[in-house]
Amino acid sequence: MSDLTSEFQNLLIDKILLPGKVEELRATYRDAKPFPHVIMDNLFSEALLDSLLVEMSRMGRDRWKNIEQDTRERTLRMRSAAEMGAAGDQLLSIVHAAAFLYFLSEITGVPQLLPDPYLQGAGYALMRRSDYFNVHSDRNVAYETGLVRRLAMIVFLNKSWSPEYHGELELWSHDAKHCDVSIAPLYNRTVLFEVANPNFHGVPTPLACPADRMRQSFILYYHTAASNDGLELKPHTSIFAPRLYGTNRATLKSVVRDIVPPFFVRAYRRLRK
């Protein structure tokens, strides 16, 4: 075992279980297709993740935000970081700590990572039967802080999840024409991937789970104060892949919305009023 791996084991003792040597994780992340990513199973203790599930089950409907974006996304997200309970705080005390940030930097090669204590677009996430998230690349700048998003990390919380339920996280080619990697959302599976355009990903197949089951996860983003090349970054929101390439729910209306500039859409809507 390398000294670097031993060092992180000592730094993160009783917090995470390293799934392999740091150098191996780095190589897997760097060489992964269609864009840098790594899958780490059993990274966290089951006791911690079970407490997250209990906390989620006790969150009332008023603590969730229903997201439906132009037929491109239908999911539930936690309204704000203020909704976080003791279990979520315990997870954040690990994944936002300096030792964990150094660990992520060693894997990804991105130095001086910063967490997002406000959990903008992150935190607890739910998908119900028939929910989906079309193929997209993530927004590149945090909402209010202006920090540059560099990494996304998803911790899946789904016990006894059947392939028949769908809900796989799909990583698509740079031209968004085909899925290259399909990742089952299994309990205690953590996926870390690079946030960049065109790193297309999503959950495009509507869930087919029973009505009493949901796809549950905890989402995290990591940032830097500037872009990797030091050049000024033009902020953008999620960029969705054109539906004519095969992602779900392709309709004439949605294809037009993909190719017509927003200015003309707004002008058309004003004229109709």
Buried (B, 14 or more C-beta within 10 A) or exposed (E): EEEBBEBBBEBBEEBBBBBEBBEBBBEBBEEBEBBBBBBBEBBBBEEBBBBBBEBBEEBEEEBBEEBEBEBBBBBBBBBEBEBBBEBBEBBBEBBBBEBBBBBBBBBBEBEEBBBBEBBBBBBBBBBBBEBBBBBBBBBBBBEEBEBBBBBBBBBBBBBEBEEEBBBBBBBBBBEBEEBBBEBBBBBBBBBBBBBBBBBBBBBBBBBEBEEEBBBBBBBBBBBBEEBEEEEEBEEEEBBBBBBEBBBBEBEEEBEEBBEEEEEEEEEEEEEEE
